[in-house]
Amino acid sequence: MAVNQNDIDKLAGDIANMVLRMEEELVAGFMELKGAMSTEAFIQVLQEVDVSALVAQKSATIISRFGEGHQLTLLQMENIGAITETTLSALYNFSTDNLIAEMEAIASVVRNKVLQGIIAGMGEGEIVASITASTLSKAQLRTVVNTALNTYSRAVNKVMMDTLPASVKYVYVGAIDEKTRPECLDMAAAGALTQEQIENSFGAGVLIDGGGFNCRHQWEMQSAKQFGHHPGAAGELRANA
């Protein structure tokens, strides 16, 4: 069963909105902290702000929703081989660490832009505009989350693939449309391949990264009725590209 990209897209949009709300709360919090404080005093206070602790305090709900996304992908994946709970947990932790790093980077930008704006004598609206221009947009945040969830599912799948006989064949499944990358069209058009054939033809990295950032495709074990696998359509689109 293929991972439902519509479900992932919706969840990624929800998380993107939550991160943007966190960003707004950070701005409001820093501006409230400034209050009537002198610029020099504010500089000293901001220097002591622990960005990691601040993000940890404000992101619990975001991380929880992100965890739901990982559970959703697992529920929708085909269990093709063995994988331990310890490995699943480790892969989830790696994925979560990456999202936390993105949020900490946003918090650092917010802190720095607020400081720069206060020193420059900018109004709150100008400061917010400078932050918006320097941090990830909703679309970019959605892409970060979407990529993380799809990469997680491909990593889980790869670990299971390694427990199976070398003769087992896999197909590249997912949307085939005008947004599909040429390399994804090539992999979809290739049909059923063993893991060795995949690696020889396209490189080992595609088993984890697919076609790259924001890739909507997965490698799945070949079955008699393969939902989401369109080698003919992929070949036709590739020929007309």
KARAWO-V228976 format. One record per pair of residues at least 12 apart in sequence whose ideal C-beta (glycine too) atoms are under 7 Angstrom apart, sorted by the first residue. I is the first residue (numbers start at 1). J is the second residue. D is the distance in whole Angstrom. If there is no record, write none. Layout:
i=I j=J d=D
i=I j=J d=D
This chain:
i=1 j=76 d=6
i=1 j=77 d=7
i=1 j=78 d=5
i=2 j=173 d=5
i=2 j=174 d=7
i=2 j=218 d=6
i=2 j=220 d=7
i=2 j=227 d=6
i=2 j=228 d=4
i=3 j=73 d=5
i=3 j=76 d=5
i=3 j=77 d=6
i=3 j=153 d=5
i=3 j=218 d=6
i=4 j=76 d=6
i=5 j=175 d=7
i=5 j=216 d=5
i=7 j=72 d=6
i=8 j=69 d=7
i=8 j=146 d=6
i=8 j=149 d=5
i=8 j=150 d=7
i=9 j=146 d=7
i=11 j=69 d=5
i=11 j=72 d=7
i=12 j=142 d=4
i=12 j=145 d=4
i=12 j=146 d=4
i=13 j=142 d=5
i=14 j=65 d=6
i=15 j=62 d=6
i=15 j=65 d=6
i=15 j=66 d=6
i=15 j=145 d=5
i=16 j=138 d=5
i=16 j=141 d=4
i=16 j=142 d=4
i=16 j=145 d=7
i=17 j=138 d=7
i=18 j=61 d=7
i=18 j=62 d=5
i=18 j=65 d=7
i=19 j=62 d=6
i=19 j=103 d=6
i=19 j=141 d=5
i=20 j=138 d=6
i=22 j=58 d=5
i=22 j=59 d=6
i=22 j=62 d=7
i=22 j=103 d=7
i=23 j=106 d=6
i=23 j=110 d=6
i=23 j=135 d=6
i=25 j=58 d=6
i=26 j=107 d=6
i=26 j=110 d=5
i=27 j=110 d=6
i=27 j=114 d=7
i=27 j=128 d=6
i=27 j=131 d=6
i=30 j=110 d=7
i=30 j=111 d=7
i=30 j=114 d=4
i=31 j=114 d=7
i=31 j=124 d=6
i=33 j=45 d=7
i=34 j=118 d=6
i=39 j=118 d=6
i=39 j=119 d=6
i=42 j=118 d=6
i=43 j=115 d=7
i=46 j=111 d=6
i=46 j=115 d=5
i=49 j=111 d=6
i=51 j=104 d=6
i=51 j=107 d=5
i=51 j=108 d=5
i=51 j=111 d=7
i=52 j=104 d=6
i=54 j=107 d=6
i=55 j=100 d=7
i=55 j=103 d=5
i=55 j=104 d=5
i=55 j=107 d=5
i=59 j=103 d=6
i=63 j=96 d=6
i=66 j=96 d=6
i=66 j=99 d=6
i=69 j=149 d=5
i=70 j=92 d=5
i=70 j=95 d=7
i=70 j=149 d=7
i=70 j=152 d=6
i=73 j=149 d=6
i=73 j=152 d=6
i=73 j=153 d=4
i=74 j=156 d=7
i=77 j=153 d=6
i=77 j=156 d=7
i=77 j=157 d=7
i=78 j=220 d=6
i=78 j=221 d=7
i=80 j=160 d=5
i=80 j=164 d=7
i=80 j=221 d=5
i=81 j=160 d=3
i=81 j=161 d=6
i=81 j=163 d=4
i=81 j=164 d=5
i=82 j=160 d=7
i=82 j=163 d=5
i=83 j=156 d=6
i=83 j=159 d=5
i=83 j=160 d=5
i=87 j=159 d=6
i=88 j=156 d=7
i=91 j=152 d=6
i=91 j=155 d=5
i=91 j=156 d=6
i=95 j=148 d=5
i=95 j=152 d=5
i=98 j=148 d=6
i=99 j=148 d=6
i=102 j=144 d=6
i=106 j=135 d=5
i=106 j=136 d=7
i=109 j=131 d=7
i=109 j=134 d=5
i=109 j=135 d=5
i=110 j=131 d=6
i=113 j=127 d=6
i=113 j=130 d=5
i=113 j=131 d=5
i=113 j=134 d=6
i=114 j=127 d=6
i=117 j=130 d=6
i=143 j=213 d=7
i=143 j=214 d=5
i=146 j=214 d=6
i=147 j=213 d=5
i=147 j=214 d=5
i=150 j=210 d=7
i=150 j=215 d=6
i=150 j=216 d=7
i=151 j=208 d=6
i=151 j=209 d=7
i=153 j=218 d=6
i=154 j=207 d=7
i=154 j=208 d=5
i=154 j=210 d=6
i=154 j=218 d=6
i=154 j=219 d=7
i=155 j=208 d=6
i=157 j=218 d=7
i=157 j=219 d=6
i=158 j=207 d=5
i=158 j=208 d=6
i=161 j=195 d=6
i=166 j=194 d=6
i=166 j=195 d=7
i=166 j=196 d=6
i=167 j=194 d=6
i=168 j=194 d=7
i=168 j=221 d=6
i=169 j=192 d=4
i=169 j=193 d=6
i=169 j=194 d=6
i=169 j=222 d=4
i=170 j=192 d=7
i=170 j=193 d=6
i=170 j=195 d=7
i=170 j=198 d=7
i=170 j=219 d=5
i=170 j=220 d=6
i=170 j=221 d=6
i=170 j=222 d=6
i=171 j=191 d=7
i=171 j=192 d=5
i=171 j=220 d=6
i=171 j=222 d=5
i=171 j=226 d=6
i=171 j=229 d=5
i=172 j=187 d=4
i=172 j=188 d=5
i=172 j=217 d=6
i=172 j=219 d=6
i=173 j=217 d=6
i=173 j=218 d=6
i=173 j=220 d=5
i=173 j=226 d=7
i=173 j=228 d=4
i=173 j=229 d=5
i=174 j=216 d=5
i=174 j=217 d=3
i=174 j=218 d=6
i=174 j=228 d=6
i=175 j=216 d=5
i=176 j=188 d=6
i=176 j=230 d=5
i=176 j=233 d=5
i=176 j=234 d=5
i=176 j=237 d=6
i=180 j=237 d=7
i=181 j=211 d=4
i=181 j=212 d=7
i=182 j=238 d=6
i=182 j=241 d=6
i=183 j=211 d=5
i=184 j=210 d=7
i=184 j=211 d=4
i=184 j=215 d=7
i=184 j=217 d=6
i=185 j=234 d=5
i=185 j=237 d=5
i=185 j=238 d=4
i=186 j=238 d=6
i=187 j=202 d=6
i=187 j=206 d=7
i=188 j=230 d=6
i=188 j=231 d=6
i=188 j=234 d=4
i=189 j=231 d=5
i=189 j=234 d=4
i=189 j=235 d=4
i=189 j=238 d=6
i=191 j=231 d=5
i=192 j=222 d=4
i=207 j=219 d=6
